[in-house]
Every structure is written in C-alpha cells, then in structure tokens.
Amino acid sequence: MNNDLMQHLLQLAEEVEQQVAPAFARTESIAQQNEWKITRSFQAHQVSDYHFAGSTGYGYNDRGREVLDLIYADIMGAEAAIVRPHFVSGTHTISCALFGILRPNDELLYITGRPYDTLHKVIGEKNDGIGSLQDWGIDYNHIDLLPNDELDWDSIVTAITDKTKVIGIQRSRGYDWRSSFTVEQIKQMIYRVKQIRTDLIVFVDNCYGEFTELLEPTAVGADIMAGSLIKNPGGGLAETGGYIAGKQWAVDAAAQRLTAPGIGGEVGAMLGTMRLMYQGLFMAPHIVSQAIKGSILAAGVLQRLGFVTKPEWNAQRTDLIQAVQFDTAEQLIAFVQGVQKAAAVDSYVLPVPAEMPGYESEVIMAAGTFIQGGSLELSCDAPIREPYIAYLQGGLTYAHAKYGILQALQLLVEKQLVKLD
C-alpha cells in the first residue's frame, strides 16, 4: 500500500465529509424515524422469542411467519404482505407477483422505461418455450422516459388499451443513466394512471428503495410491490428471501404462484430463518443509512475529481445506488476491482468482465459479501458498454463503504487512470 497516496485520499475524503454533513444528517433522521416505526410494529404484534423458532415440513400454523407478514404489511402501509425465504431472488419475487396478477391476453406496460436486465427473460418473447410472460400470451410494452427523465405521458395515454391490465414502475435506476424515482413521484404516477383508468393495477419494483424514505410505494397507492431480503429489508442478516406487499387480493394471487393454487401462503417451512429475518428487518433502517452515507461520500469525492455522478451528493436519496460515469472501460474496470480489494470476504479475488445469466452485456461485479449476492453489503457492478457506468451500492457500515471508495480511487491513481490535484 502506498501510504502517502492513501493519506492524500483520506484527507480528500475528510474534506468531503465536512461538505456533505447536512446530507448525512438527513439520512440519519430518516433512519431514526423508520427504526421507531418498525419497533412500534414489533411491540404492537407482541414479538417474542418463540416467533423465531421456525417450522418444518408443511409449516402449518407457523405463528412467527404469520406475524412477520403482518409486520411487513404495517410498515409498508399495505393491506397484506408475504415474506418468505422461498423467494430465491428479487427477480423471482417480482416474477411471482406479475404471474400472480396477469392472465393470458392481458398486457403489462412499463411506464418507466425498459426494466432491469434480469427481468427481460421473465417478460420473454411469444412462443419462446421458457414459460415467460409472453410465452403464456401476456403482452408487453414499455414507454421510454423523456430526455429529462420525466415520464412521457402522451405516449403512455396512447399506449394504454383495453388489454392493458398492469402498469409497471421500476423505482431504482437499474442499468440506466437516469434518476431513481422518489415515493412522491411514484404517488403522482399512480394518481395519473388511476385517472386514466381506475381498474389499472399498479406494480412497483421496490428493490434497493426500502427505508431510504419515510414511506413506501404501497403507502401512497401502489396495488402491489416486491423486493428482495438480501437487499435493504434483510438488514444484512437475512440469508435469502423476498417480500410482496400490497392489496390483499394481489398478495394472495402472488402467494398462489409461489406455492400452488389453493395453498398460497398457508404453508412453507421457515426452518432456521426466522430470527435473522426479524432481526435483519429491525436493523435495516440503520444499515440502509450506513450504505446511503457511503453513496453520498462516493458522489462527493468523485465529483471533486471531475466525474459525473447520479445522483449528486446533495440530491434526495430514494435508493441505495450511486451511479458514476467513467471515460473509459479501463477506468470502470479498475474502479470495480478496487472495491473488491476492500472486501472483508474474497478480497484476493480479481473480478473481470464476463457473461452472466440474465444480463445482456458482459458484466463485472465486485461482491465480497457474507451473503452471496447481498447488495446491501458493499458491492459494485457494471455492464461493459458505453457509456461506462459503475453502480456502487451497499456497505454494512459507513467505515467499510468509505474504505471501499478509498481503495478504488487508490487503484485508479496507481494505474495512472486518474490524476489527483
């Protein structure tokens, strides 16, 4: 390690910390209020250690599972929720939600642009033979955002037909160079959609967004939303799983898809997962705030060095993700490799671009995590395509997120890809 270089970078980071202090304070205030909300829900449902026992076999009458569903519904502002380790990823959770509420000859219309890469196979193409939505005769369309990241309402109104049943909204930016949508913006989207047709169902992909604000999309009118437990709501402790929250009928429909018709959410052995799911939820607002503070610092430091970031350090935060645009593929790859060098797990591994299931370009991923794929932990990934954008997220502690930023910058400087003043 070049100690002089690291000291220079550390001094830069400390200067930026003073600059971004107001943004840190806002983040900590949100975390505090969300922590109190969760604690009050735990108290209202009289959570005790027997709720952590789990179940085996069919999992009938698992009171811990039932109460966890009720707590998620409370804190999400929803009628109902289903929280299960049996959801294998965020993509699987979203898939169950969409297959639950859509039927052949219906149409799914995404109004926030094309969704995240891993959903492209779920949507699929007609007669693709893989059981995708379109393979089942469910039509799909999306409306690109306008250049200013606003919704193209003229095109949306024109695109909605009698077949349109579900309106899809992706809260987070995915692999797009756009701003993520705040809950207030989603509220306005829902209002305008319902003005067009009151029977349209609004689905929100809430991944990366939980507890970054005081309300969630279901609290402002979303009919159904989904997210992953190895992102925000798992608090870095849940080992797997996802959740779906929303209107009772919609959650029930998704539950039938997860298990089987007539069974729904009434079964499902929780095995040894319950304590970590409860405790992870309890910890989530604090851990999310740590990750967001890391993203704010990253934006501040990289802006100082002349890079373009989205969001900028003083922007309102509505998800974990910090996007940074680099000039070359070499800069992008070095930054991601530097984040990996800061990991507590697998720091010796050198990530390189490669093809990955569900992604349409080669992707490089830094993911030295305790939970495989746990993107609430410090991680960074990027498709190798122009413009060269890295997506940094996570950090179970602010100190670790800061260390990752410093390590990434050090590697960029050492490779002579960035110059310090």
Summary of the structure (lengths in Angstrom):
residues: 421
radius of gyration: 21.2
end to end distance: 19.9
largest distance: 65.6
contacts: 1496
relative contact order: 0.14
helix: 44%
strand: 14%
